[in-house]
Amino acid sequence: MQSGYAAAAVASALVVIYVHSTIPRYTLGGSRRVIAHLSLLVVGILFGAVSAMVFGSVASPWLVLVVGFGVVHVPAACVLAIKHLRHSGKS
């Protein structure tokens, strides 16, 4: 059971790395970039913490926190992947 959560945690971590390394490529500098990073980090930490409190008895709370943190980044990863496919510039 834990191996499934560990795999989900690794996949979530890869999504987070992809998003935060790709944001500078498609986001104008300055405050927009900082807001994008900070909003994802804050919402991800909060969602992960609440998920760990609710589902911490099913799996390790740390694994649940990482998966919840990564889930918040999935929509941003989809948007950034679409921008990559369309060869979009910074916005």
C-alpha positions in Angstrom: 0.0 0.0 0.0 2.8 2.5 0.9 4.6 1.8 -2.4 1.7 3.3 -4.3 1.7 6.4 -2.2 5.5 6.6 -2.6 5.2 6.4 -6.4 2.5 9.1 -6.3 4.8 11.3 -4.1 7.7 10.9 -6.6 5.4 11.8 -9.5 4.1 14.8 -7.6 7.6 16.0 -6.8 8.5 15.7 -10.5 5.4 17.8 -11.4 6.4 20.5 -8.9 10.0 20.6 -10.2 8.7 20.9 -13.8 6.3 23.7 -12.9 8.7 25.8 -10.9 11.5 25.4 -13.4 9.2 26.2 -16.4 7.5 29.3 -14.9 10.3 31.6 -15.7 10.2 30.5 -19.4 6.6 31.5 -19.9 6.0 34.3 -17.3 7.0 37.9 -17.5 9.6 38.8 -14.9 9.1 40.8 -11.7 6.1 40.5 -9.6 4.1 38.1 -11.9 6.7 35.4 -11.6 7.0 35.8 -7.8 3.2 35.7 -7.4 3.0 32.6 -9.5 5.6 30.8 -7.4 4.3 32.0 -4.1 0.7 31.3 -4.8 1.5 27.7 -5.9 3.7 27.2 -2.9 1.3 28.5 -0.3 -1.8 26.8 -1.7 0.2 23.6 -2.2 1.5 23.6 1.4 -2.0 24.3 2.8 -3.7 21.7 0.6 -1.0 19.2 1.5 -1.3 19.9 5.2 -5.1 19.5 5.2 -4.8 16.3 3.2 -2.2 15.0 5.7 -4.5 15.7 8.6 -7.5 14.0 6.9 -5.7 11.1 5.3 -2.7 10.7 7.5 -4.0 7.5 9.0 -4.2 5.8 5.6 -0.5 6.5 4.7 2.4 8.4 6.1 1.3 12.0 6.6 4.5 13.2 4.9 3.7 11.2 1.8 0.2 12.5 1.8 1.5 16.1 2.2 3.8 15.7 -0.8 1.1 14.2 -3.0 -1.4 17.0 -2.0 1.3 19.6 -2.7 1.9 18.1 -6.1 -1.8 17.9 -7.0 -2.1 21.6 -6.7 0.6 22.0 -9.3 -1.0 19.7 -11.9 -3.2 22.4 -13.5 -0.3 24.7 -13.8 1.8 21.9 -15.4 -1.0 21.4 -18.0 -1.1 25.1 -18.8 2.7 25.2 -19.2 2.8 22.1 -21.3 0.1 23.6 -23.6 2.2 26.8 -23.8 5.2 24.7 -24.7 3.3 22.8 -27.5 2.0 26.1 -28.9 5.5 27.8 -28.7 3.9 30.6 -26.8 5.9 33.5 -25.5 5.9 35.1 -22.1 2.6 36.4 -20.7 
